Amino acid sequence: MPIDLLMPQLSPTMTEGRLAKWLKKPGDALKAGDVVAEVETDKATMEVEASEDGIIHAFVAELGTDLPVGAPIAVLARKGETVPADYQPQGKATPKAEAAPPAVAAVPAVTPVVLAAPVLPVLAAPVHQPAATQGRVVASPLAKRLADQQGLDLSRLQGSGPRGRVVAKDLQNAPRGGGSAAIQRFADRVEKLTPMRKAIAARLTQSKQTVPHFYLKVRADMSAALDLRKQLNAHYEARGEKIKVSVNDLIIKASALALAQYPAANAAWNGDSVVQFGNVDISVAVSIEGGLITPIVTNADQKTLASISTEMKALAADARANKLKPEQYTGGSFSISNLGMYGIEEFSAIINPPQAAILAVGAADAANLLALTLSVDHRVIDGALGAELLGAIKRYLEQPVGMIV
């Protein structure tokens, strides 16, 4: 009996995966555990292993196809077995690869723009045609007068008014000096969403629609914390240790200690109950190609700043190399999102369900004041508890000796 190789569930939240790359070819002999393909999931690019020994008879799914968990991707033949020509693999139906979207309009050749992350498809606005109609230019009186004054040829312009009518604003970018070049208009690009971007969109939409957010803001004086950081890093350097404590490491530690102090906030909504976590596991948002992921510093309240620094650097590196294991980014009891390194002064983050809170961190100003915004799920944490939690984070940052004793 042939062996059906199915799309596995590679993470607890995975419902589908995009077949990204074959690492074997038909005719190759496999042993159980051999890596056959790479799949993009909602979290990372992961490997698909053969579940049994066999020989690859055929691939039954195309690269680039989004497949539900349990869909067949390949058929293996057992040793000495011939697969019938009419054999149909079992499992969920395999969708056909999506055809490339048609071009919105014919355009001059241009160098493609590489996007940092996929974008949502948008409806293309109609491309206006040149306003000349059988030798007559359709233009507003003001546009005609300005064109006469500036020596512009209206027949070479593309109007943005009704039915392609040239209006005054269309003259702003018009070619000067009697040149023959017309204003170029380009078609919109439509980028297919990656599994990660789909998951981010779905989860954050669900969070904003179903979780009753409220927000608390404070500014923490980071002068003492920055001084401590400087002393610690000088200490490690003098000892020849490659440890550099970052501001983010200080915030992780301060948040973890505050959650340990207020365990009722270290919790999650569970439908008809609230789960209060036994451990303080901090999810930290890390930007990667095509989206973001939140690797977890487990038991952060019990770790030293040096340990948190070393662990966080390794997690971030693995995240950007798509090497994180599911257990390294699944779960967590509280999240931190820091955009201070981008110069963002302050912002409000969306809660990462089922967690009950996320801390948004901005950039410190000239007076070393750091903007902290706590987004809170009101079903789990009320205003007073949220205020106490954020106040404790602020105190640990302003009196950082409490983080090292």
ABEGO torsion letter per residue (X at the ends): XBBBBBBBBABAABABBBBABBABBBGBBBBBGBBABBBBBAABBBBBBBABBEBBABBABBBGBBBBBGBBABBBBBBGBBBBAABBBBEBBBBBBBBBBBBABBBBBBBBBBBABBBBBBBBBBBBBBABBGGBBBBBAAAAAAAAAAGBBAAABBBABBGGBBBAAAAAABBBGGBABBBBBBBBBBBBBBAAAAAAAAAAAAAAAABBBBBBBBBBBAAAAAAAAAAAAAAAAAAGBBBBBBAAAAAAAAAAAAAAABAAABBBBAGABBBBBABBBBBBBBBBBGEBBBBBBBGAAABBAAAAAAAAAAAAAAAAAGABBAAAABEEABBBBBAAAAGBABBBBBBBOABABBBBBBBBBAAGBBBBBBBBBAAABBAAAAAAAAAAAAAAAABAAAAAX
